[in-house]
Amino acid sequence: MKKKRYFWQPELSISIIYWSLTFIVLFYGLILTLEKTHPYFQGNLIIGISIVFAVVGLHRYLILEDAGIKVRYARLSRRETLLREHIDYLVLCKDGVIIQRKGLSGATFHFAMRRKRKEAFVKDFAAFYPEIEIKENEKISRD
């Protein structure tokens, strides 16, 4: 099976902070550039830095493999593999998926995705790992 990349973003609050800072740097560079009537090195340099931040922010993706799920983060040096035997279950949320890890750590990984990308990921996840349970997000009611 061909390896596909499933692009994701972190939870909403972290994404808002990251992209806000990226656009602040971009707008600062545009302000510096537009104050001068000739090409301005510092403004162009800051715009270039904001473009690098945008590319790095879009670098997050998942790859499904037989051994497990490879997770790439925005920080280029950070890579992680969630082994298939360490995955307890997958929970479908409104904005993406949550992967629950087995064991004492019980860590959860929240991956926000677009609707079509999430549907493709869940379909391929079920094909790759049929033994892992896929749950719908259950609301906790307070009675």
N, C-alpha and C positions, 0 to 999 in steps of 0.2 A: 504494500500500500504506500502511496506517495505521502511523504511527510508534508503536513500543512502547518502553517503558522497561524495561531489564533491570537490576535492582538488583544490586549487587555489594558485596563487602567486600574490603579488602586481604588480604595473606597472613595466616596465622593468628596469628603472633607480634605483629604490629602491631595486629590486631583485639583480641587479648586485652588488650594494654596500654591501648588507647583505652577499651574498655568497662569495664575495671577502674577506671580513673581516673574515668570517668563515674559508676559506682556508688559509689565512695568519696565523691564530692561529694554524691550523693543521700543516702547514709546519714549523712553529717555533718550535712546539713540536717535530716534526720529526728530525729537526736539533739538538735540545738538546739531544734527545735520541741516535742519531747516532754518536755523538761525544764521547760517552763513550763506553767501551767494556763490561760493565756489566749493569744490569737493573738500570735505572736512574729514581728516583721517580718524580723529577720535570718535566722531559720530558713526562713521562706517564700521569701525572696529566694534563698537558696542552693539550695533545692529547684527554684525556677524556673530557675536557672542550669543545674542538672543536666538539666532537661527540654530546655533549649535545646541542650545538648551531645548529648543523645540524638537530637533531631530533625536536627541537623547531621550526626551520624554515620550516619544513615539516608538522607542526601541523595545518596549515590553512585549513579550510574546510567550506562548506556550507551544510545545511540540509534544505530541503523543507518540510514545515509543513502546515497544514490548516490555522493556524493563520498568518503565514508569513515565512520569510526565516531567519533561525538562522545562524549567521556568527561567526565563531571562528577565532581569530587572533593568531599570533605567541606568543604574550604576553599572557600567560596562564590565567591571571585574566580578560582579556578583551573579553567579549562576547556581541553580539548585535543582536537584532531581528528587521528585517525590516518587519513591519506589512503590510499585503496585501493591506489595504486601503491607505497606504502611498506611495505605489509604483506607479509611473506615467506610465513608460514604460520601456522596456528592449531593449537595442541596441546591435546588434551583431557586433563585431569588428573582425579584422584579428587574433588578439592574445587572444581574450576572449570575455567577455560581460561587458556591462556597465548598471547599474541599476540606473535610474533617480528617485529621490524622489520628491513627490509633496510638495506644500506649499512654504512658504517664504524662507526656507533654500535652497531648490532646490539642495540638495547635490547629488553628483554622486558617485557611488561606482564602481571602475574598478577592475574586477576580471580576471586575466590572467589565461587561461586554455589551455590544449592541445586540439587538434582538436577533437578527439573522445570523450573526457570528455565534451567538450563544446556542441557537438551535443546531447549527452545524457542529459545534463542539460537543454538545450533548449526544447527538446522533453518532458521531465518531467515537466518543467516550464509551457509549454502550456497546459499540462494535469491538473496540479494543479490549475493554475490561468488562465482560458480561457478568462476572462474579461480584462486582461492586454495586451496591444498592444506590439507586438514584431516587432522592426524596424531593417532594414539593415543599416549599417553604410553608411551615405551619405557624399560624398566628397563635400566640399564647393569650388566652382570655383570662381576665381577672373576674372571678365570680365571688 
